[in-house]
């Protein structure tokens, strides 16, 4: 079982040590637009985790009918605020707001979630210096924590969002991981036959039960990024019970990828703070 608790705690311990060594106040600002219950929970969890490692947080919760221009102005103000080292805009935004333009306004030097085009461009070029999207980074650190070999493995990534799918595939394809990567998505024909070839299967489609045991190679490593509410229960994108019988390792939902995402957000923020401190 690939639980996120232990590797996430290892990252948080590292973050706390780096904050102490830095010797300055490290600040994370969150922007939550609207009253989506799940988003409210996620933001509270991020604030709680930040406080435990000695990081200051600034909560900006604004109404769902806030005009696009006002949301963008808030981000610009956070860019200019010297107390803020990292900015997180909680997604999804309410209907009527364009998330791309909001994310694009974030100063790349404060891009705590690693979603700015500049940050993603550095990943594409396999260059350091930018934040790495929190969930893919967390998954890579989880694989490393559990000594899961990636070199020479066939990795199938279901999903192509810039939050998870696209950067996940790029990280697995980097020389540090050396996986052969296949992207799949909702319009992939005969998806089951493709996933059944994977040594490492990353599922981030947001569709409960999308992958069944028939689509999993015996001995495969399965990372379930999905989190869906079905009959008042949280479930992932894969049929956990049946797949757990054939996979060599699998993440639970909840308790798998989620803690790693939060820990990686904190790791990004302290790294950004260190870069700002070095620049003076």
N, C-alpha and C positions, 0 to 999 in steps of 0.2 A: 504494500500500500504506500503510495507516494503522498503522504500528508504534508501540508505546508507549514505546520506549526514549528517543527524543529529548524528547518532551514531559514524560515522567516525570522525566528528569534536570533539565529546566528547573524543575520544581516542587521537586525535592530541593535544588537550588541555592538557591532562594528560602527554603526551610525552614531550611537551614543559616545563611543570612544573618540570618534573623529570630531564630534561637536565639542567635546571637552578639550581636545587638543587644539582645535581652531581658536578657542578662547573668545568667541564672539557670539552674539545672539543670532540664531539661525531662524528665519521666518518663512513659513509656508502660507500662502494666501489661497483660499478656495472660493470659487464663484459657483453658486448654485442658483439657477433660474427656475422658478416655479416650485411646485409642491409635489413632485413625483416621490411617492413613499420610498421606493427602492433607492433613489438617488440620495434622499435625506439620510437613510441608514448608512449608505456608503460613506457619505461625507462625515457623519458622526464617528464612524470607525476610524477614518483617516486622522481626524483631530485627536481622538483618544490615543492612537498609536504614536502620533507625533509628540504628544505631551509626555509619554512614557520614556522617550529617548532624549528629552530635554529640548525639544524643538517648539518654538512659538508658532501659533496659528492665528490666522485672521480670517474670520468667517464672513463672507459676503453673500447673504441669501436675499435675493430680490424677486419681486413678483413675476409670474409667468407672462404677464402682458407688457413687460418692460420692452420698449422699442429697441430695435437692433442697434441704433446709434448710441443709446445709453449703455447698453451692455459693452459695446466696443470702447466707449469712453471710460468705463470702469476698469477695463483691462489696461488701457493706456495709463491710467492713474497708478495702477499697481506696478506697471513697468517703471514708472518714475519714482516709486516709493523706495527709499534706501533700506527700509526695514524688511522688505520682502526679497527673499532670495529665490523663491520658487512660486510659480503660479499654476494652479490647477483649475481648469474650467470643467465642471462635472458634465459629462455627456450621458444621455442625449439632451439637447436643448428642446424647449417646447416648439411645437409647430409654428411656423412663421419666422423663426430665427435661423439664420444661415450659420451653421457651426464652423464651416471652412473659413469664413472671413473673420470670425472671432478668434479662432486658433491662430490664424495667420498674423494677427496683431500682436500676439504674445512675443515679448523680447526673447529670442532664442537662448539668451543667457539666463533666462528665468523659466524656461520651458520644463517644468517639473515632470510632466507626463510624457515628454519626448515625442509630441505629435506635430510640432512645427515642421514645415517643409524643409527647413535648414537641417533640423535634427535627423529627419528621415533621409535626407540627401547624404549626410555623412555616413549613415549606416549602409546605404546603397554603395558608396564608394569604399566601404570598409576602412573608414578613418575614424579616429577618436576625436574627442573634443566636444561632443554634443550629448544630450541626454538620450537614453534609450527608452523606447516605449515600455511602460512599467510592467505590463503583463508578459510580453515576450521575454524581457530581461529576467523577470521572476522565474519563468519556466526554464530558461537556460541555467539559472543558478540552482534551481531544483534538480535538474538532471545532473549537474555537477556534484551537488551535495550527496546524491544517492549513487554516485559513481556509475552512471549510465553512459555507456560508450555511444558516441555519435559518429565517429569517423567511419566513413565507408558505408554507413547505414542509409537505407531508403526512408526518407521522412515524407509523409503525406500530410499536408496542412489543408484542412477544410475551413474555408473562410478567406476573404480577401480584403477585409477592412484595414484601414491604416492603424487602428487601435491594436489589432492582434495579428491577423492573417498575413498581410504583406511583410511587415517587419519580422515576424516569426520565421518566415521562410528565408529571409535574407540572413538572419543570424545563424540559422542552421547551415546555410550555404557558405558562411564565412570560413576562412582557413582555420580558425580556431576550433571549428566544429567539424568541417569537412563532410557534411552529409550531402547526399543527392536528394534534391527537393522536388516534389511534385505538388502543385497547387490544385485543389479541387474546390468546387463551390456548388451552389444550389442548382446550377444548370449543367453540371457535369453528367455526361451520359454514363450509365452503368457504374455509378459511384461505388457500389459494393465491391466490384471486381478490382477497383483501384485501391481502395482502402485495405483490401485483403492482402495486398503485396507489401504493405508498410511494415518496416521494423519499428519505426516510431510514428505514431499517429496523433496529431494534434487536431482537436475538433473545436472550432469556434464559430458555429453557425447560428446559435440561438434557436435551435429547433429540437425540442425534447424527443428522445428516442430515435434520432436520425441514424445512428450507427448501431447495428445489432451484432450479435456474436458471429453471424455469417460473414460480416465484413471485416473481421479481425483475424490476422494471422496468429496462430499459436505462438506464444512467446513474445509477442509484440509489447511495446511500451505504449500505453494509451494515456494521453493527457486531455482531460475534459475541461474546456474553458467555459462551456455553456452554463448558465444558471437560469432556470425557468421555474415558474410557480405553476404547479399542476395539483389540483385538488388540495390546496393549502399546504403543499409540500414543495421544497426546493429540490429540483432534479437537474441533471446535466443534459448534454446532447447525446449521450451514449447510454445504452442499456447496461447499467453498471453490474447488476447481479450476474447476468449471464457472461458478460465479457470478463469479469474478474476470475472466472473459472479457467479461462484460456490465456489471458494476458500474463506476462511476467511481472508487470507492474501497472498500476492504474491509480489515477487521482480520484478521490471522493468529491462529491458535491453535496453540501458545502465542505470546507475544510481542506481543500486541495490547493488550487491555483489562487484563490482569493487572498489568503494571507501573504502570498508571495508578491502579489500586485501592490499591496499596501507597503510592504517592506521595501520594494524597489522604488516606490514613489519617494520614500524617505531617503533612500540611498542617492537618488538623483538630486534631491534638494540639498543635501549636505555637500555633494560634489559641486553643484553650482555655487554654493556659498564659498567653498574653498577657492574656486576659480576667480570669483569676484574679489576675495581677499588678496589673492596673489596679484591681481591686476591693480590693486590699490583703490 
